[in-house]
Amino acid sequence: EYFINAGGTKQQGVEIEAVGWLVQNKPDKFLTSLQVRSSYTYSNFRFQENKLTGVPDHCLVSSAEFTFLKNVSLFAQQNYTASIPLNDANTVKAKSYHLTELKASLKNLTVRKTKLEIFSGVNNLFNKSYSLGNDLNAANGRYFNPAAKINFYFGFVVQAI
C-alpha cells in the first residue's frame, strides 16, 4: 500500500435543524399528531486547493410523522446528499442522490401483560442507484460500493408491561 499525506485541512460549515409539531396531542381527532423535522448540513471542508475527500458539501434530511386514531402512525423521510469527492485530487466523485423512506406502524397494542408494536416499511422507495460506503483513494479505481435498491422490511417490538 502507498499513501500520500495530503497536508492540513480547513473545515468550516454549519448544521441547522428545525423540529415542529403541526398537530400535537389531539386524541379526539382523526389526526392525533403531526411532527415535522428538517436538518441541513453545509460542509466547506477543504484541503488547500481541493474539497476534502469523502465529504459532501450539502446534506438535507426532512421527515414527517403522522399519528392517527387507533395508534396508527406513518413516517416519511427524504434524504438528499450532494456529490462526494472520492480521491484527494477530486477527479472521481460519487453522484448526488435522493432517498425516500416510508414506514407504517401500529403502536401500543396490548395483549395480556404485553405491549406490542408492529411495523413495515420501504427504503429507497424510488429505486435510486447510488454508492454507499465508498472507498476513498481506492486502488485500481475500486471506489464504489453499490447500495441496496428498493427494499422492504417488517418487524415488531414486544415489551412486558
N, CA, C and O of each residue as an XYZ file, in Angstrom:
644
protein
N       0.841     -1.180      0.000
C       0.000      0.000      0.000
C       0.885      1.241      0.000
O       1.997      1.242      0.529
N       0.358      2.285     -0.604
C       1.109      3.525     -0.725
C       0.180      4.679     -0.363
O      -0.920      4.776     -0.907
N       0.602      5.552      0.544
C      -0.210      6.674      0.981
C       0.564      7.967      0.810
O       1.787      7.993      0.945
N      -0.152      9.030      0.514
C       0.431     10.359      0.413
C      -0.240     11.240      1.454
O      -1.467     11.272      1.540
N       0.545     11.949      2.238
C      -0.013     12.880      3.196
C      -0.475     14.109      2.421
O       0.335     14.822      1.829
N      -1.780     14.349      2.429
C      -2.341     15.440      1.629
C      -2.211     16.793      2.324
O      -2.607     17.812      1.758
N      -1.676     16.822      3.510
C      -1.482     18.081      4.209
C      -2.652     18.438      5.102
O      -3.525     17.606      5.348
N      -2.677     19.659      5.587
C      -3.715     20.110      6.507
C      -5.040     20.366      5.813
O      -5.129     20.402      4.586
N      -6.050     20.540      6.624
C      -7.383     20.823      6.090
C      -7.976     22.028      6.810
O      -7.579     22.382      7.921
N      -8.925     22.632      6.146
C      -9.713     23.706      6.733
C     -11.158     23.228      6.715
O     -11.710     22.957      5.649
N     -11.769     23.123      7.882
C     -13.105     22.534      7.977
C     -14.073     23.542      8.587
O     -14.166     23.703      9.804
N     -14.786     24.210      7.692
C     -15.799     25.169      8.116
C     -17.151     24.685      7.620
O     -17.246     24.081      6.552
N     -18.187     24.948      8.386
C     -19.512     24.523      7.956
C     -20.565     24.961      8.949
O     -20.293     25.663      9.922
N     -21.777     24.518      8.666
C     -22.894     24.857      9.539
C     -23.889     23.704      9.507
O     -24.099     23.071      8.473
N     -24.489     23.448     10.645
C     -25.573     22.471     10.742
C     -26.749     23.163     11.404
O     -26.593     23.841     12.420
N     -27.925     22.988     10.823
C     -29.127     23.555     11.431
C     -30.223     22.493     11.410
O     -30.271     21.643     10.521
N     -31.087     22.561     12.392
C     -32.212     21.631     12.465
C     -33.430     22.377     12.975
O     -33.330     23.228     13.859
N     -34.563     22.053     12.414
C     -35.836     22.608     12.867
C     -36.802     21.451     13.100
O     -36.912     20.538     12.280
N     -37.496     21.507     14.227
C     -38.485     20.491     14.581
C     -39.735     21.228     15.024
O     -39.658     22.209     15.764
N     -40.878     20.757     14.573
C     -42.111     21.411     14.988
C     -43.287     20.460     14.993
O     -43.353     19.512     14.210
N     -44.197     20.730     15.877
C     -45.456     19.992     15.948
C     -46.509     20.824     15.239
O     -46.826     21.930     15.675
N     -47.052     20.297     14.148
C     -48.146     20.976     13.465
C     -49.483     20.591     14.096
O     -50.434     21.372     14.101
N     -49.533     19.370     14.626
C     -50.677     18.899     15.410
C     -50.068     18.146     16.585
O     -49.206     17.285     16.402
N     -50.522     18.476     17.799
C     -49.940     17.815     18.965
C     -51.023     17.436     19.963
O     -51.838     18.267     20.365
N     -51.016     16.170     20.353
C     -51.862     15.668     21.427
C     -53.347     16.004     21.243
O     -53.954     16.676     22.077
N     -53.912     15.524     20.135
C     -55.338     15.709     19.835
C     -56.008     14.335     19.798
O     -56.378     13.874     18.718
N     -56.178     13.663     20.950
C     -56.656     12.272     20.962
C     -58.068     12.087     20.411
O     -58.436     10.971     20.042
N     -58.861     13.144     20.347
C     -60.232     13.020     19.852
C     -60.349     13.293     18.346
O     -61.447     13.217     17.794
N     -59.256     13.604     17.691
C     -59.253     13.901     16.255
C     -58.748     12.691     15.465
O     -58.086     11.812     16.016
N     -59.071     12.657     14.165
C     -58.568     11.591     13.296
C     -57.034     11.626     13.240
O     -56.380     10.595     13.398
N     -56.468     12.821     13.014
C     -55.018     13.021     13.052
C     -54.672     13.498     14.455
O     -54.943     14.644     14.814
N     -54.071     12.610     15.249
C     -53.815     12.947     16.653
C     -52.527     13.729     16.843
O     -52.405     14.493     17.801
N     -51.548     13.550     15.931
C     -50.327     14.357     15.998
C     -49.628     14.354     14.643
O     -49.775     13.436     13.836
N     -48.868     15.411     14.430
C     -48.049     15.542     13.228
C     -46.799     16.318     13.604
O     -46.864     17.484     13.994
N     -45.670     15.655     13.479
C     -44.388     16.311     13.753
C     -43.579     16.356     12.459
O     -43.493     15.360     11.741
N     -42.988     17.509     12.166
C     -42.111     17.648     11.012
C     -40.718     18.018     11.507
O     -40.551     18.669     12.538
N     -39.727     17.582     10.738
C     -38.338     17.804     11.132
C     -37.515     17.986      9.861
O     -37.764     17.325      8.853
N     -36.542     18.878      9.912
C     -35.639     19.055      8.790
C     -34.270     19.459      9.317
O     -34.157     20.287     10.221
N     -33.243     18.869      8.747
C     -31.879     19.254      9.124
C     -31.061     19.453      7.849
O     -31.252     18.766      6.845
N     -30.161     20.399      7.923
C     -29.315     20.736      6.788
C     -27.878     20.859      7.291
O     -27.619     21.447      8.341
N     -26.957     20.294      6.526
C     -25.531     20.413      6.834
C     -24.811     20.957      5.610
O     -24.932     20.418      4.510
N     -24.059     22.033      5.818
C     -23.166     22.556      4.786
C     -21.750     22.343      5.290
O     -21.387     22.817      6.366
N     -20.954     21.632      4.513
C     -19.573     21.324      4.895
C     -18.625     21.928      3.869
O     -18.477     21.402      2.765
N     -17.993     23.016      4.230
C     -16.990     23.648      3.375
C     -15.625     23.139      3.843
O     -14.793     23.897      4.339
N     -15.425     21.845      3.669
C     -14.208     21.185      4.133
C     -13.237     21.103      2.956
O     -13.572     20.570      1.898
N     -12.034     21.636      3.152
C     -11.106     21.752      2.036
C      -9.676     21.396      2.450
O      -9.238     21.646      3.573
N      -8.968     20.794      1.474
C      -7.513     20.832      1.516
C      -7.166     22.227      1.023
O      -8.063     23.057      0.872
N      -5.916     22.508      0.771
C      -5.565     23.847      0.303
C      -6.291     24.199     -0.989
O      -6.788     25.316     -1.132
N      -6.362     23.249     -1.945
C      -6.955     23.553     -3.239
C      -8.202     22.745     -3.562
O      -9.024     23.197     -4.360
N      -8.374     21.574     -2.976
C      -9.479     20.692     -3.336
C     -10.424     20.471     -2.160
O     -10.120     20.798     -1.013
N     -11.586     19.900     -2.493
C     -12.541     19.523     -1.456
C     -11.989     18.341     -0.665
O     -11.240     17.524     -1.200
N     -12.356     18.255      0.586
C     -11.915     17.156      1.439
C     -12.555     15.852      0.965
O     -13.764     15.787      0.743
N     -11.754     14.847      0.818
C     -12.186     13.546      0.321
C     -13.247     12.942      1.242
O     -13.096     12.927      2.463
N     -14.332     12.439      0.621
C     -15.357     11.710      1.366
C     -16.417     12.560      2.030
O     -17.259     12.027      2.753
N     -16.406     13.879      1.810
C     -17.363     14.758      2.487
C     -18.205     15.511      1.458
O     -17.658     16.267      0.656
N     -19.527     15.319      1.467
C     -20.380     16.092      0.559
C     -20.518     17.531      1.059
O     -20.456     17.787      2.262
N     -20.705     18.459      0.130
C     -20.915     19.863      0.532
C     -22.252     20.054      1.233
O     -22.354     20.840      2.175
N     -23.280     19.338      0.776
C     -24.631     19.549      1.283
C     -25.315     18.236      1.628
O     -25.200     17.254      0.895
N     -26.024     18.225      2.744
C     -26.926     17.126      3.109
C     -28.199     17.753      3.671
O     -28.143     18.642      4.520
N     -29.335     17.284      3.191
C     -30.626     17.768      3.665
C     -31.508     16.559      3.940
O     -31.731     15.734      3.054
N     -32.008     16.454      5.165
C     -32.884     15.357      5.558
C     -34.153     15.967      6.143
O     -34.091     16.758      7.085
N     -35.302     15.596      5.584
C     -36.584     16.104      6.059
C     -37.523     14.938      6.305
O     -37.509     13.954      5.566
N     -38.340     15.050      7.347
C     -39.264     13.961      7.657
C     -40.555     14.506      8.258
O     -40.631     15.640      8.731
N     -41.564     13.642      8.215
C     -42.851     13.942      8.844
C     -43.359     12.651      9.469
O     -43.256     11.578      8.874
N     -43.911     12.764     10.677
C     -44.506     11.605     11.330
C     -45.939     11.947     11.709
O     -46.203     12.863     12.488
N     -46.856     11.177     11.128
C     -48.288     11.340     11.349
C     -48.742     10.242     12.303
O     -48.376      9.079     12.130
N     -49.537     10.603     13.308
C     -50.158      9.594     14.170
C     -51.663      9.790     14.084
O     -52.179     10.901     14.209
N     -52.353      8.668     13.865
C     -53.796      8.682     13.674
C     -54.475      7.960     14.829
O     -53.816      7.353     15.673
N     -55.817      8.036     14.856
C     -56.584      7.270     15.836
C     -56.170      5.807     15.802
O     -55.638      5.333     14.797
N     -56.403      5.113     16.860
C     -56.071      3.686     16.961
C     -54.561      3.443     16.928
O     -54.124      2.325     16.655
N     -53.747      4.490     17.206
C     -52.289      4.361     17.304
C     -51.616      3.891     16.020
O     -50.606      3.188     16.057
N     -52.181      4.282     14.895
C     -51.556      4.021     13.600
C     -50.661      5.211     13.289
O     -51.080      6.360     13.431
N     -49.434      4.942     12.867
C     -48.548      6.049     12.506
C     -47.930      5.807     11.141
O     -47.766      4.669     10.701
N     -47.592      6.906     10.486
C     -46.931      6.874      9.191
C     -45.755      7.831      9.259
O     -45.901      8.993      9.636
N     -44.585      7.322      8.888
C     -43.355      8.113      8.891
C     -42.846      8.194      7.463
O     -42.797      7.185      6.760
N     -42.468      9.389      7.032
C     -41.900      9.594      5.698
C     -40.638     10.431      5.835
O     -40.605     11.403      6.589
N     -39.597     10.044      5.099
C     -38.329     10.780      5.168
C     -37.710     10.895      3.786
O     -37.726      9.947      3.001
N     -37.171     12.059      3.503
C     -36.458     12.335      2.259
C     -35.040     12.768      2.614
O     -34.846     13.622      3.480
N     -34.045     12.178      1.943
C     -32.643     12.488      2.203
C     -31.984     12.891      0.891
O     -32.040     12.152     -0.092
N     -31.358     14.067      0.879
C     -30.556     14.488     -0.264
C     -29.103     14.571      0.191
O     -28.798     15.200      1.204
N     -28.219     13.941     -0.553
C     -26.783     14.034     -0.299
C     -26.110     14.467     -1.598
O     -26.306     13.851     -2.646
N     -25.315     15.536     -1.516
C     -24.615     16.058     -2.701
C     -23.499     15.104     -3.116
O     -23.184     14.147     -2.408
N     -22.914     15.379     -4.267
C     -21.819     14.530     -4.762
C     -20.666     14.528     -3.753
O     -20.475     15.478     -2.994
N     -19.908     13.429     -3.772
C     -18.849     13.221     -2.783
C     -17.532     12.965     -3.512
O     -17.442     12.021     -4.296
N     -16.495     13.798     -3.268
C     -15.195     13.520     -3.882
C     -14.591     12.243     -3.283
O     -14.582     12.061     -2.066
N     -14.089     11.367     -4.154
C     -13.602     10.068     -3.690
C     -12.082      9.930     -3.717
O     -11.532      8.946     -3.223
N     -11.412     10.921     -4.293
C      -9.949     10.908     -4.199
C      -9.468     12.323     -3.893
O     -10.197     13.293     -4.103
N      -8.250     12.433     -3.400
C      -7.726     13.727     -2.959
C      -7.636     14.755     -4.082
O      -7.709     15.956     -3.825
N      -7.479     14.299     -5.319
C      -7.404     15.213     -6.461
C      -8.790     15.658     -6.932
O      -8.900     16.530     -7.795
N      -9.839     15.068     -6.375
C     -11.228     15.371     -6.739
C     -11.539     15.055     -8.199
O     -12.391     15.709     -8.800
N     -10.870     14.074     -8.771
C     -11.121     13.695    -10.162
C     -12.189     12.603    -10.276
O     -12.694     12.346    -11.369
N     -12.535     11.958     -9.155
C     -13.590     10.940     -9.137
C     -14.584     11.331     -8.046
O     -14.196     11.646     -6.921
N     -15.868     11.306     -8.394
C     -16.904     11.685     -7.426
C     -18.056     10.697     -7.473
O     -18.404     10.176     -8.533
N     -18.639     10.449     -6.316
C     -19.907      9.714     -6.256
C     -21.004     10.722     -6.584
O     -20.966     11.861     -6.118
N     -21.971     10.306     -7.377
C     -23.056     11.205     -7.768
C     -23.938     11.548     -6.565
O     -24.029     10.785     -5.604
N     -24.575     12.695     -6.640
C     -25.554     13.074     -5.620
C     -26.754     12.124     -5.721
O     -26.979     11.496     -6.755
N     -27.514     12.034     -4.633
C     -28.672     11.145     -4.656
C     -29.760     11.627     -3.702
O     -29.507     12.356     -2.743
N     -30.969     11.192     -4.003
C     -32.149     11.403     -3.163
C     -32.658     10.032     -2.733
O     -32.768      9.126     -3.560
N     -32.965      9.873     -1.470
C     -33.545      8.632     -0.959
C     -34.837      8.950     -0.233
O     -34.938      9.961      0.462
N     -35.823      8.082     -0.398
C     -37.107      8.251      0.274
C     -37.427      6.984      1.049
O     -37.272      5.874      0.540
N     -37.878      7.163      2.293
C     -38.278      6.047      3.148
C     -39.706      6.275      3.627
O     -40.086      7.401      3.948
N     -40.490      5.212      3.674
C     -41.830      5.233      4.263
C     -41.932      4.094      5.265
O     -41.418      3.001      5.027
N     -42.594      4.351      6.384
C     -42.781      3.321      7.402
C     -44.155      3.494      8.032
O     -44.540      4.602      8.404
N     -44.882      2.408      8.148
C     -46.192      2.414      8.811
C     -46.089      1.553     10.064
O     -45.451      0.500     10.052
N     -46.720      2.006     11.145
C     -46.666      1.286     12.419
C     -48.038      1.223     13.057
O     -48.863      2.124     12.904
N     -48.257      0.151     13.764
C     -49.410      0.006     14.643
C     -48.821     -0.115     16.037
O     -48.189     -1.119     16.364
N     -49.028      0.923     16.871
C     -48.349      1.023     18.163
C     -49.313      0.793     19.325
O     -50.533      0.877     19.183
N     -48.724      0.506     20.458
C     -49.434      0.409     21.740
C     -50.568     -0.615     21.734
O     -51.619     -0.387     22.334
N     -50.356     -1.724     21.063
C     -51.308     -2.827     21.159
C     -51.051     -3.533     22.487
O     -49.896     -3.750     22.853
N     -52.090     -3.888     23.199
C     -51.923     -4.579     24.465
C     -52.536     -5.969     24.369
O     -53.718     -6.120     24.058
N     -51.727     -6.968     24.635
C     -52.166     -8.359     24.648
C     -51.717     -8.943     25.987
O     -50.527     -9.140     26.233
N     -52.702     -9.212     26.842
C     -52.438     -9.675     28.207
C     -51.507     -8.696     28.905
O     -51.875     -7.532     29.063
N     -50.336     -9.107     29.323
C     -49.417     -8.200     30.003
C     -48.246     -7.820     29.109
O     -47.108     -7.685     29.558
N     -48.565     -7.651     27.822
C     -47.532     -7.350     26.826
C     -47.987     -6.198     25.946
O     -49.131     -6.150     25.494
N     -47.060     -5.266     25.711
C     -47.302     -4.164     24.784
C     -46.585     -4.519     23.477
O     -45.446     -4.984     23.491
N     -47.264     -4.296     22.355
C     -46.759     -4.738     21.064
C     -46.808     -3.599     20.055
O     -47.758     -2.816     20.032
N     -45.777     -3.515     19.224
C     -45.761     -2.605     18.067
C     -45.409     -3.441     16.840
O     -44.477     -4.245     16.871
N     -46.155     -3.247     15.774
C     -45.902     -3.924     14.507
C     -45.619     -2.847     13.468
O     -46.333     -1.847     13.399
N     -44.576     -3.047     12.655
C     -44.239     -2.034     11.656
C     -43.784     -2.677     10.355
O     -43.344     -3.825     10.313
N     -43.908     -1.893      9.305
C     -43.460     -2.315      7.985
C     -43.048     -1.065      7.210
O     -43.606      0.014      7.408
N     -42.074     -1.225      6.333
C     -41.632     -0.048      5.605
C     -40.910     -0.388      4.321
O     -40.724     -1.552      3.965
N     -40.513      0.667      3.642
C     -39.767      0.545      2.393
C     -38.652      1.587      2.412
O     -38.884      2.756      2.721
N     -37.451      1.151      2.080
C     -36.306      2.044      1.913
C     -36.024      2.202      0.426
O     -36.278      1.293     -0.365
N     -35.499      3.358      0.056
C     -35.180      3.658     -1.341
C     -36.412      3.438     -2.220
O     -36.372      2.712     -3.214
N     -37.497      4.083     -1.824
C     -38.808      3.922     -2.459
C     -38.777      4.059     -3.981
O     -39.484      3.333     -4.682
N     -37.975      4.971     -4.489
C     -37.960      5.223     -5.929
C     -36.823      4.485     -6.646
O     -36.492      4.801     -7.789
N     -36.229      3.498     -5.960
C     -35.275      2.573     -6.566
C     -34.070      3.285     -7.184
O     -33.654      2.952     -8.294
N     -33.517      4.251     -6.476
C     -32.381      5.024     -6.974
C     -31.086      4.211     -6.895
O     -30.899      3.425     -5.966
N     -30.214      4.400     -7.851
C     -28.880      3.800     -7.812
C     -27.936      4.794     -7.159
O     -27.876      5.960     -7.549
N     -27.205      4.326     -6.168
C     -26.227      5.178     -5.514
C     -25.171      4.296     -4.868
O     -25.362      3.091     -4.710
N     -24.061      4.907     -4.499
C     -22.965      4.189     -3.867
C     -22.946      4.548     -2.390
O     -23.060      5.718     -2.024
N     -22.804      3.554     -1.562
C     -22.803      3.766     -0.113
C     -21.566      3.085      0.449
O     -21.247      1.963      0.056
N     -20.871      3.742      1.355
C     -19.648      3.163      1.896
C     -18.536      3.195      0.863
O     -17.829      2.205      0.669
N     -18.382      4.337      0.201
C     -17.363      4.482     -0.832
C     -15.964      4.240     -0.260
O     -15.697      4.540      0.903
N     -15.094      3.703     -1.081
C     -13.696      3.530     -0.697
C     -12.921      4.749     -1.173
O     -12.846      5.011     -2.374
N     -12.348      5.488     -0.243
C     -11.645      6.722     -0.576
C     -10.227      6.419     -1.033
O      -9.555      5.547     -0.483
N      -9.780      7.156     -2.051
C      -8.443      6.985     -2.615
C      -8.161      5.512     -2.920
O      -7.069      5.010     -2.652
N      -9.136      4.843     -3.471
C      -9.070      3.397     -3.688
C      -8.071      3.012     -4.783
O      -7.902      3.713     -5.780
N      -7.428      1.887     -4.560
C      -6.504      1.353     -5.557
C      -7.296      0.778     -6.736
O      -8.388      0.239     -6.559
N      -6.746      0.898     -7.908
C      -7.316      0.326     -9.129
C      -8.743      0.786     -9.418
O      -9.509      0.049    -10.038
N      -9.113      1.988     -8.983
C     -10.422      2.552     -9.302
C     -11.600      1.869     -8.636
O     -12.721      1.971     -9.133
N     -11.386      1.183     -7.538
C     -12.481      0.468     -6.851
C     -13.088      1.364     -5.770
O     -12.999      1.066     -4.579
N     -13.694      2.449     -6.198
C     -14.249      3.442     -5.283
C     -15.662      3.104     -4.816
O     -16.038      3.426     -3.689
N     -16.433      2.467     -5.665
C     -17.877      2.405     -5.488
C     -18.349      1.082     -4.885
O     -17.875      0.009     -5.258
N     -19.280      1.178     -3.959
C     -19.943      0.029     -3.352
C     -21.439      0.242     -3.510
O     -22.032      1.001     -2.744
N     -22.063     -0.406     -4.483
C     -23.486     -0.165     -4.736
C     -24.337     -0.443     -3.498
O     -24.154     -1.449     -2.813
N     -25.248      0.449     -3.235
C     -26.183      0.297     -2.115
C     -27.405     -0.490     -2.586
O     -27.627     -0.678     -3.782
N     -28.171     -0.931     -1.629
C     -29.377     -1.711     -1.942
C     -30.362     -0.875     -2.753
O     -30.531      0.320     -2.516
N     -30.995     -1.519     -3.698
C     -32.091     -0.895     -4.437
C     -33.305     -0.854     -3.515
O     -33.157     -0.981     -2.299
N     -34.478     -0.682     -4.061
C     -35.684     -0.647     -3.236
C     -35.718     -1.907     -2.367
O     -35.481     -3.013     -2.854
N     -36.014     -1.729     -1.085
C     -36.087     -2.887     -0.199
C     -37.155     -2.662      0.855
O     -37.470     -1.529      1.218
N     -37.701     -3.762      1.334
C     -38.826     -3.737      2.250
C     -38.427     -4.399      3.561
O     -37.561     -5.274      3.587
N     -39.059     -3.981      4.636
C     -38.788     -4.600      5.925
C     -40.073     -4.693      6.736
O     -41.047     -3.983      6.483
N     -40.047     -5.566      7.694
C     -41.175     -5.804      8.584
C     -40.581     -6.170      9.942
O     -39.529     -6.805     10.015
N     -41.252     -5.771     11.005
C     -40.753     -6.128     12.323
C     -41.771     -5.886     13.402
O     -42.880     -5.414     13.150
N     -41.378     -6.213     14.590
C     -42.244     -5.983     15.743
C     -41.395     -5.771     16.975
O     -40.245     -6.205     17.046
N     -41.985     -5.095     17.944
C     -41.375     -4.850     19.243
C     -42.316     -5.390     20.290
O     -43.507     -5.078     20.277
N     -41.798     -6.201     21.204
C     -42.580     -6.776     22.290
C     -41.995     -6.252     23.603
O     -40.788     -6.317     23.834
N     -42.884     -5.731     24.455
C     -42.428     -5.159     25.728
C     -43.353     -5.633     26.834
O     -44.571     -5.481     26.740
N     -42.774     -6.210     27.887
C     -43.577     -6.630     29.040
C     -44.049     -5.389     29.787
O     -43.303     -4.424     29.952
N     -45.296     -5.431     30.232
C     -45.871     -4.284     30.958
C     -45.680     -4.503     32.451
O     -46.086     -3.664     33.256
